[in-house]
Amino acid sequence: MAEARVTDEDLKQVFDLFDTDGTGKLDEEELTFALKSLGYSKVTKADIDEMMGSRDPRLIDFDSFSDMVKGKMVEAGSPQEVKAAFKLFDPEGNGRISLLDLQKVSEVVEGQAAPEAFLREVIKAADEDEDGCLDFREFENAVTKYHKRN
């Protein structure tokens, strides 16, 4: 079976997941986390500044996000990549991504933990059983829900 390619629907799902305030635009922080969730773990502030360009306010809509990612992405979104991403967020291997797990990853990636309210919104958006954590199924569903919908 051929590996799936990242589609506009996949990108829309990631965009919507990190658009925690529902404005239809990502700010610098949301963009950084969205890109890192797609595997761009080494994205820097300089990269974000370059992507944002001279936008004022410093917000990016879905079309611009999609164009940027497609311009940098060769292939992503395969089942193996979803599993690898889950393992990144679940370093203890307990099958669950907690708020603390997200905080730890954001500390490693950013040098400091992302705001707790932001991370709570990320979990809430995908936490189907409302237990405050994401299991692999919830994580996978969040990553693929728009692709399956369309």
C-alpha positions as CSV (number, residue, x, y, z in Angstrom):
1,M,0.0,0.0,0.0
2,A,1.4,3.4,-0.9
3,E,2.0,5.9,1.8
4,A,-0.4,8.8,2.0
5,R,0.7,12.2,1.0
6,V,-0.2,15.3,3.0
7,T,-3.3,16.8,1.5
8,D,-5.0,20.2,1.9
9,E,-7.4,18.6,4.3
10,D,-4.5,17.3,6.4
11,L,-3.0,20.8,6.5
12,K,-6.4,22.3,7.3
13,Q,-6.7,19.9,10.3
14,V,-3.3,20.9,11.6
15,F,-4.1,24.6,11.0
16,D,-7.4,24.3,12.8
17,L,-6.0,22.3,15.7
18,F,-3.4,25.1,16.4
19,D,-5.8,28.0,15.7
20,T,-6.9,27.7,19.3
21,D,-8.7,31.1,19.3
22,G,-10.7,30.2,16.2
23,T,-9.8,33.3,14.3
24,G,-8.9,31.5,11.0
25,K,-5.3,32.9,11.4
26,L,-2.2,31.7,13.2
27,D,-0.1,34.0,15.3
28,E,3.7,33.4,15.6
29,E,3.3,31.0,18.5
30,E,0.5,29.0,16.9
31,L,2.5,28.8,13.6
32,T,5.6,27.6,15.4
33,F,3.7,24.7,17.1
34,A,1.9,23.8,13.9
35,L,5.1,23.5,12.0
36,K,6.8,21.5,14.7
37,S,3.8,19.2,14.8
38,L,4.4,18.6,11.1
39,G,8.0,17.5,11.8
40,Y,9.8,20.8,11.4
41,S,11.4,20.3,14.8
42,K,14.3,22.7,14.1
43,V,12.1,25.7,13.0
44,T,13.6,28.8,14.5
45,K,12.4,32.3,15.3
46,A,14.3,33.5,12.2
47,D,12.4,30.9,10.1
48,I,9.1,32.2,11.6
49,D,10.1,35.8,10.9
50,E,10.9,34.9,7.3
51,M,7.6,33.2,6.9
52,M,5.6,36.0,8.4
53,G,7.4,38.6,6.4
54,S,6.1,42.1,6.7
55,R,2.6,41.0,7.7
56,D,1.0,43.4,10.1
57,P,-0.5,42.1,12.3
58,R,1.8,39.1,12.4
59,L,-0.9,36.6,11.5
60,I,-1.1,34.0,8.7
61,D,-4.2,32.6,7.1
62,F,-4.7,29.0,6.0
63,D,-3.9,29.6,2.3
64,S,-0.6,31.2,3.1
65,F,0.2,28.4,5.7
66,S,-0.6,25.7,3.1
67,D,1.5,27.3,0.4
68,M,4.5,27.7,2.8
69,V,4.3,24.1,4.0
70,K,3.8,22.7,0.6
71,G,6.8,24.6,-0.6
72,K,9.0,23.0,2.1
73,M,7.4,19.6,2.4
74,V,8.4,16.6,0.2
75,E,6.2,14.1,1.9
76,A,4.6,13.7,5.3
77,G,1.6,12.4,7.1
78,S,2.3,8.7,6.6
79,P,1.1,6.3,9.3
80,Q,4.8,5.8,10.3
81,E,5.1,9.6,10.8
82,V,2.0,9.8,12.9
83,K,3.4,7.0,15.1
84,A,6.8,8.8,15.3
85,A,5.1,12.0,16.2
86,F,3.0,10.4,19.0
87,K,6.2,8.8,20.4
88,L,7.8,12.3,20.5
89,F,5.0,13.5,22.7
90,D,4.8,10.3,24.7
91,P,8.4,9.8,25.8
92,E,7.5,7.5,28.7
93,G,5.6,5.2,26.3
94,N,2.5,5.0,28.5
95,G,0.2,5.5,25.5
96,R,-1.1,8.9,26.6
97,I,-0.1,12.5,25.9
98,S,-0.8,14.6,29.0
99,L,-0.5,18.3,29.6
100,L,2.8,17.7,31.3
101,D,4.0,15.8,28.2
102,L,3.1,18.7,26.0
103,Q,4.8,21.1,28.4
104,K,8.0,19.0,28.4
105,V,8.1,18.8,24.6
106,S,7.5,22.5,24.3
107,E,10.3,23.2,26.7
108,V,12.7,21.1,24.7
109,V,11.6,22.6,21.4
110,E,11.2,26.2,22.6
111,G,13.5,26.4,25.5
112,Q,10.5,27.2,27.7
113,A,7.1,25.7,28.2
114,A,4.3,27.0,26.1
115,P,1.5,28.7,28.0
116,E,-0.5,26.2,29.9
117,A,-3.8,27.7,28.6
118,F,-2.6,27.2,25.0
119,L,-1.6,23.6,25.7
120,R,-4.9,22.9,27.4
121,E,-6.8,24.1,24.3
122,V,-4.7,21.8,22.1
123,I,-5.6,18.8,24.2
124,K,-9.3,19.9,24.5
125,A,-9.6,20.1,20.7
126,A,-8.7,16.4,20.2
127,D,-9.7,14.8,23.6
128,E,-12.7,12.8,22.5
129,D,-13.2,11.0,25.8
130,E,-12.5,14.2,27.8
131,D,-10.1,12.5,30.2
132,G,-7.6,15.4,29.8
133,C,-5.1,13.3,27.8
134,L,-4.7,12.1,24.3
135,D,-4.3,8.4,23.5
136,F,-3.0,7.3,20.2
137,R,-6.4,6.9,18.6
138,E,-7.4,10.5,19.6
139,F,-4.0,11.8,18.3
140,E,-4.3,9.9,15.1
141,N,-7.9,11.1,14.6
142,A,-6.9,14.7,15.2
143,V,-4.2,14.3,12.6
144,T,-6.4,12.7,10.0
145,K,-10.0,13.9,10.7
146,Y,-10.2,16.5,7.9
147,H,-8.7,14.1,5.4
148,K,-11.3,11.5,6.2
149,R,-14.1,14.1,6.2
150,N,-13.4,15.2,2.7
